[in-house]
Amino acid sequence: MITAFAGETCHPLDDKNRLSIPAKYRRWLADEDTECTFVVTKGSDPCLVCYPATEWDTLSEKLLKLSYFKKKNRAFIRALARSSVRLKCDGQGRILIPPTLLEYANIKKDVIIIGALNRLELWDPQTLAQHEESTIPLDDEYFEDLGDIL
């Protein structure tokens, strides 16, 4: 079964930097990851990426196939892995996000959680509103080009 996260919601961090993962996302994991475990890491954009543990394991297997003799591969794997942390949801569905990751994504209190198919993206609301990709028009030309791929 493929995890397919979708939608957007806003949740505040609590005083201990815990983020409540919405029940709709936790339910989607029930069959494949009964402990509701995520791996959170820095995103390519100024956000955090939250992978279900099983999806992270799949990604890791793909990364292990990259040649370690290539400097770019080593650098990419190192950058991704060094900022990653495996977090298990507590009994109330919360994960404790380390301060260094919150700082990277400029997250202070409110968190926009975006379902991005196989992962969740965690954004600071103001950063998301100002992000350059927010202004890219998804017009007819874009969809026609995408149609060739899909």
CYANA upper distance limits for C-alpha pairs under 8 A (distance plus 0.5 A):
  2 ILE  CA    118 ASN  CA      8.21
  3 THR  CA     28 TRP  CA      7.25
  3 THR  CA     29 LEU  CA      7.68
  3 THR  CA    117 LEU  CA      7.30
  3 THR  CA    118 ASN  CA      6.13
  4 ALA  CA     28 TRP  CA      8.43
  4 ALA  CA    115 GLY  CA      8.30
  4 ALA  CA    116 ALA  CA      8.04
  4 ALA  CA    117 LEU  CA      4.73
  4 ALA  CA    118 ASN  CA      6.00
  4 ALA  CA    119 ARG  CA      8.46
  5 PHE  CA     25 TYR  CA      7.25
  5 PHE  CA     28 TRP  CA      8.28
  5 PHE  CA    115 GLY  CA      4.89
  5 PHE  CA    116 ALA  CA      6.18
  5 PHE  CA    117 LEU  CA      4.89
  5 PHE  CA    118 ASN  CA      6.65
  5 PHE  CA    119 ARG  CA      7.12
  5 PHE  CA    120 LEU  CA      7.51
  6 ALA  CA    114 ILE  CA      7.43
  6 ALA  CA    115 GLY  CA      4.48
  6 ALA  CA    116 ALA  CA      6.39
  6 ALA  CA    117 LEU  CA      6.52
  7 GLY  CA    114 ILE  CA      6.42
  7 GLY  CA    115 GLY  CA      5.67
  7 GLY  CA    116 ALA  CA      8.47
  8 GLU  CA    112 ILE  CA      7.39
  8 GLU  CA    113 ILE  CA      6.08
  8 GLU  CA    114 ILE  CA      4.99
  8 GLU  CA    115 GLY  CA      6.72
  9 THR  CA    112 ILE  CA      6.26
  9 THR  CA    113 ILE  CA      5.79
  9 THR  CA    114 ILE  CA      7.20
 10 CYS  CA    110 ASP  CA      7.19
 10 CYS  CA    111 VAL  CA      6.01
 10 CYS  CA    112 ILE  CA      4.93
 10 CYS  CA    113 ILE  CA      6.47
 11 HIS  CA     19 LEU  CA      7.72
 11 HIS  CA     20 SER  CA      7.54
 11 HIS  CA    110 ASP  CA      6.24
 11 HIS  CA    111 VAL  CA      5.81
 11 HIS  CA    112 ILE  CA      7.08
 11 HIS  CA    113 ILE  CA      7.96
 12 PRO  CA     19 LEU  CA      7.34
 12 PRO  CA     20 SER  CA      8.50
 12 PRO  CA    109 LYS  CA      5.91
 12 PRO  CA    110 ASP  CA      4.65
 12 PRO  CA    111 VAL  CA      6.27
 13 LEU  CA     17 ASN  CA      5.72
 13 LEU  CA     18 ARG  CA      5.90
 13 LEU  CA     19 LEU  CA      5.46
 13 LEU  CA     20 SER  CA      8.04
 13 LEU  CA    108 LYS  CA      8.32
 13 LEU  CA    109 LYS  CA      5.73
 13 LEU  CA    110 ASP  CA      6.66
 13 LEU  CA    111 VAL  CA      7.59
 14 ASP  CA     18 ARG  CA      5.90
 14 ASP  CA     19 LEU  CA      7.22
 14 ASP  CA    109 LYS  CA      8.21
 16 LYS  CA     96 LEU  CA      7.98
 17 ASN  CA     96 LEU  CA      6.36
 17 ASN  CA     97 ILE  CA      6.44
 17 ASN  CA     98 PRO  CA      8.02
 17 ASN  CA     99 PRO  CA      8.16
 18 ARG  CA     94 ARG  CA      6.30
 18 ARG  CA     95 ILE  CA      5.77
 18 ARG  CA     96 LEU  CA      4.76
 18 ARG  CA     97 ILE  CA      6.58
 19 LEU  CA     94 ARG  CA      5.63
 19 LEU  CA     95 ILE  CA      5.87
 19 LEU  CA     96 LEU  CA      6.98
 19 LEU  CA     97 ILE  CA      7.73
 20 SER  CA     92 GLN  CA      7.96
 20 SER  CA     93 GLY  CA      6.09
 20 SER  CA     94 ARG  CA      4.59
 20 SER  CA     95 ILE  CA      7.04
 21 ILE  CA     25 TYR  CA      7.33
 21 ILE  CA     26 ARG  CA      7.30
 21 ILE  CA     93 GLY  CA      6.20
 21 ILE  CA     94 ARG  CA      6.26
 21 ILE  CA     95 ILE  CA      7.81
 22 PRO  CA     26 ARG  CA      7.05
 22 PRO  CA     93 GLY  CA      8.06
 23 ALA  CA     27 ARG  CA      6.42
 23 ALA  CA     93 GLY  CA      7.99
 24 LYS  CA     28 TRP  CA      7.03
 25 TYR  CA     29 LEU  CA      7.31
 26 ARG  CA     30 ALA  CA      7.05
 26 ARG  CA     36 CYS  CA      6.91
 26 ARG  CA     93 GLY  CA      8.07
 29 LEU  CA     33 ASP  CA      5.96
 29 LEU  CA     34 THR  CA      7.46
 29 LEU  CA     36 CYS  CA      7.06
 29 LEU  CA     52 PRO  CA      8.16
 30 ALA  CA     34 THR  CA      5.60
 30 ALA  CA     36 CYS  CA      7.75
 32 GLU  CA     54 THR  CA      8.03
 33 ASP  CA     37 THR  CA      7.35
 33 ASP  CA     52 PRO  CA      8.32
 33 ASP  CA     53 ALA  CA      7.95
 33 ASP  CA     54 THR  CA      7.66
 35 GLU  CA     88 LYS  CA      7.28
 35 GLU  CA     89 CYS  CA      7.65
 36 CYS  CA     52 PRO  CA      8.05
 36 CYS  CA     88 LYS  CA      6.59
 36 CYS  CA     89 CYS  CA      6.12
 36 CYS  CA     93 GLY  CA      8.41
 37 THR  CA     52 PRO  CA      6.61
 37 THR  CA     53 ALA  CA      6.00
 37 THR  CA     86 ARG  CA      7.51
 37 THR  CA     87 LEU  CA      6.15
 37 THR  CA     88 LYS  CA      4.74
 37 THR  CA     89 CYS  CA      6.50
 38 PHE  CA     50 CYS  CA      6.58
 38 PHE  CA     51 TYR  CA      5.84
 38 PHE  CA     52 PRO  CA      4.92
 38 PHE  CA     53 ALA  CA      5.41
 38 PHE  CA     86 ARG  CA      6.28
 38 PHE  CA     87 LEU  CA      5.76
 38 PHE  CA     88 LYS  CA      6.80
 38 PHE  CA     89 CYS  CA      8.31
 39 VAL  CA     50 CYS  CA      6.14
 39 VAL  CA     51 TYR  CA      5.62
 39 VAL  CA     52 PRO  CA      6.81
 39 VAL  CA     53 ALA  CA      6.31
 39 VAL  CA     56 TRP  CA      7.15
 39 VAL  CA     84 SER  CA      6.90
 39 VAL  CA     85 VAL  CA      5.92
 39 VAL  CA     86 ARG  CA      4.77
 39 VAL  CA     87 LEU  CA      6.44
 40 VAL  CA     48 LEU  CA      7.14
 40 VAL  CA     49 VAL  CA      6.08
 40 VAL  CA     50 CYS  CA      4.88
 40 VAL  CA     51 TYR  CA      6.81
 40 VAL  CA     84 SER  CA      6.03
 40 VAL  CA     85 VAL  CA      5.95
 40 VAL  CA     86 ARG  CA      7.00
 40 VAL  CA     87 LEU  CA      7.79
 40 VAL  CA     97 ILE  CA      8.48
 41 THR  CA     48 LEU  CA      6.20
 41 THR  CA     49 VAL  CA      5.92
 41 THR  CA     50 CYS  CA      7.13
 41 THR  CA     80 LEU  CA      7.38
 41 THR  CA     81 ALA  CA      8.28
 41 THR  CA     83 SER  CA      5.96
 41 THR  CA     84 SER  CA      4.78
 41 THR  CA     85 VAL  CA      7.04
 41 THR  CA    101 LEU  CA      7.75
 42 LYS  CA     46 PRO  CA      8.25
 42 LYS  CA     47 CYS  CA      7.00
 42 LYS  CA     48 LEU  CA      5.26
 42 LYS  CA     49 VAL  CA      6.57
 42 LYS  CA     80 LEU  CA      7.57
 42 LYS  CA     83 SER  CA      6.82
 42 LYS  CA     84 SER  CA      7.73
 42 LYS  CA    101 LEU  CA      7.25
 42 LYS  CA    104 TYR  CA      7.81
 42 LYS  CA    105 ALA  CA      8.20
 43 GLY  CA     47 CYS  CA      5.77
 43 GLY  CA     48 LEU  CA      5.43
 43 GLY  CA     49 VAL  CA      5.76
 43 GLY  CA    121 GLU  CA      8.48
 46 PRO  CA    104 TYR  CA      7.59
 46 PRO  CA    105 ALA  CA      5.71
 46 PRO  CA    106 ASN  CA      8.37
 46 PRO  CA    123 TRP  CA      8.14
 46 PRO  CA    127 THR  CA      8.00
 47 CYS  CA    104 TYR  CA      7.96
 47 CYS  CA    105 ALA  CA      5.13
 47 CYS  CA    106 ASN  CA      8.47
 47 CYS  CA    121 GLU  CA      7.11
 47 CYS  CA    122 LEU  CA      6.18
 47 CYS  CA    123 TRP  CA      5.53
 47 CYS  CA    124 ASP  CA      7.89
 48 LEU  CA    101 LEU  CA      7.69
 48 LEU  CA    102 LEU  CA      8.47
 48 LEU  CA    105 ALA  CA      6.72
 48 LEU  CA    121 GLU  CA      6.23
 48 LEU  CA    122 LEU  CA      5.47
 48 LEU  CA    123 TRP  CA      7.22
 49 VAL  CA    119 ARG  CA      7.22
 49 VAL  CA    120 LEU  CA      6.33
 49 VAL  CA    121 GLU  CA      5.20
 49 VAL  CA    122 LEU  CA      6.73
 50 CYS  CA    119 ARG  CA      6.14
 50 CYS  CA    120 LEU  CA      5.41
 50 CYS  CA    121 GLU  CA      6.59
 50 CYS  CA    122 LEU  CA      7.79
 51 TYR  CA     55 GLU  CA      6.50
 51 TYR  CA     56 TRP  CA      6.17
 51 TYR  CA    118 ASN  CA      7.56
 51 TYR  CA    119 ARG  CA      5.21
 51 TYR  CA    120 LEU  CA      6.95
 52 PRO  CA     56 TRP  CA      6.76
 52 PRO  CA    118 ASN  CA      8.31
 52 PRO  CA    119 ARG  CA      7.22
 53 ALA  CA     57 ASP  CA      6.70
 53 ALA  CA     86 ARG  CA      8.04
 54 THR  CA     58 THR  CA      6.89
 55 GLU  CA     59 LEU  CA      6.76
 55 GLU  CA    118 ASN  CA      7.48
 55 GLU  CA    119 ARG  CA      8.38
 56 TRP  CA     60 SER  CA      6.54
 57 ASP  CA     61 GLU  CA      6.80
 58 THR  CA     62 LYS  CA      7.08
 59 LEU  CA     63 LEU  CA      6.78
 60 SER  CA     64 LEU  CA      6.65
 61 GLU  CA     65 LYS  CA      7.34
 62 LYS  CA     66 LEU  CA      7.85
 63 LEU  CA     77 ILE  CA      7.63
 66 LEU  CA     73 ASN  CA      6.98
 67 SER  CA     73 ASN  CA      7.23
 68 TYR  CA     73 ASN  CA      6.75
 68 TYR  CA     74 ARG  CA      6.21
 69 PHE  CA     73 ASN  CA      8.30
 69 PHE  CA     74 ARG  CA      8.03
 70 LYS  CA     74 ARG  CA      6.95
 71 LYS  CA     75 ALA  CA      6.61
 72 LYS  CA     76 PHE  CA      6.56
 73 ASN  CA     77 ILE  CA      6.62
 74 ARG  CA     78 ARG  CA      6.44
 75 ALA  CA     79 ALA  CA      6.51
 76 PHE  CA     80 LEU  CA      6.66
 77 ILE  CA     81 ALA  CA      6.40
 78 ARG  CA     82 ARG  CA      6.24
 79 ALA  CA     83 SER  CA      7.24
 80 LEU  CA     84 SER  CA      7.04
 83 SER  CA    101 LEU  CA      8.04
 87 LEU  CA     95 ILE  CA      6.58
 87 LEU  CA     96 LEU  CA      7.61
 88 LYS  CA     95 ILE  CA      6.89
 89 CYS  CA     93 GLY  CA      5.38
 89 CYS  CA     94 ARG  CA      5.50
 89 CYS  CA     95 ILE  CA      5.52
 90 ASP  CA     94 ARG  CA      5.88
 90 ASP  CA     95 ILE  CA      7.13
 97 ILE  CA    101 LEU  CA      7.41
 97 ILE  CA    102 LEU  CA      7.41
 98 PRO  CA    102 LEU  CA      7.08
 99 PRO  CA    103 GLU  CA      6.54
100 THR  CA    104 TYR  CA      6.78
101 LEU  CA    105 ALA  CA      6.97
102 LEU  CA    106 ASN  CA      6.45
102 LEU  CA    107 ILE  CA      5.52
102 LEU  CA    108 LYS  CA      7.58
103 GLU  CA    107 ILE  CA      6.75
103 GLU  CA    108 LYS  CA      8.33
105 ALA  CA    123 TRP  CA      7.20
105 ALA  CA    124 ASP  CA      7.19
106 ASN  CA    124 ASP  CA      6.63
106 ASN  CA    127 THR  CA      7.93
107 ILE  CA    111 VAL  CA      7.26
107 ILE  CA    123 TRP  CA      7.39
107 ILE  CA    124 ASP  CA      5.30
108 LYS  CA    124 ASP  CA      7.86
110 ASP  CA    124 ASP  CA      7.02
110 ASP  CA    125 PRO  CA      7.44
111 VAL  CA    122 LEU  CA      6.62
111 VAL  CA    123 TRP  CA      6.03
111 VAL  CA    124 ASP  CA      5.82
111 VAL  CA    125 PRO  CA      7.01
112 ILE  CA    121 GLU  CA      8.38
112 ILE  CA    122 LEU  CA      6.21
112 ILE  CA    123 TRP  CA      5.47
112 ILE  CA    124 ASP  CA      6.71
112 ILE  CA    125 PRO  CA      6.43
113 ILE  CA    120 LEU  CA      6.98
113 ILE  CA    121 GLU  CA      6.22
113 ILE  CA    122 LEU  CA      5.37
113 ILE  CA    123 TRP  CA      7.06
114 ILE  CA    120 LEU  CA      6.03
114 ILE  CA    121 GLU  CA      5.57
114 ILE  CA    122 LEU  CA      7.09
114 ILE  CA    123 TRP  CA      8.49
115 GLY  CA    119 ARG  CA      6.95
115 GLY  CA    120 LEU  CA      5.27
115 GLY  CA    121 GLU  CA      7.10
116 ALA  CA    120 LEU  CA      5.99
116 ALA  CA    121 GLU  CA      7.22
123 TRP  CA    127 THR  CA      7.44
123 TRP  CA    128 LEU  CA      6.59
124 ASP  CA    128 LEU  CA      6.67
125 PRO  CA    129 ALA  CA      6.75
126 GLN  CA    130 GLN  CA      6.80
127 THR  CA    131 HIS  CA      6.42
128 LEU  CA    134 SER  CA      7.89
129 ALA  CA    134 SER  CA      7.25
130 GLN  CA    134 SER  CA      7.63
131 HIS  CA    135 THR  CA      8.26
132 GLU  CA    136 ILE  CA      7.80
138 LEU  CA    142 TYR  CA      6.24
138 LEU  CA    143 PHE  CA      7.54
139 ASP  CA    143 PHE  CA      7.00
140 ASP  CA    144 GLU  CA      6.58
141 GLU  CA    145 ASP  CA      6.72
142 TYR  CA    146 LEU  CA      6.67
143 PHE  CA    147 GLY  CA      6.42
144 GLU  CA    148 ASP  CA      7.33
145 ASP  CA    149 ILE  CA      7.80
146 LEU  CA    150 LEU  CA      6.78
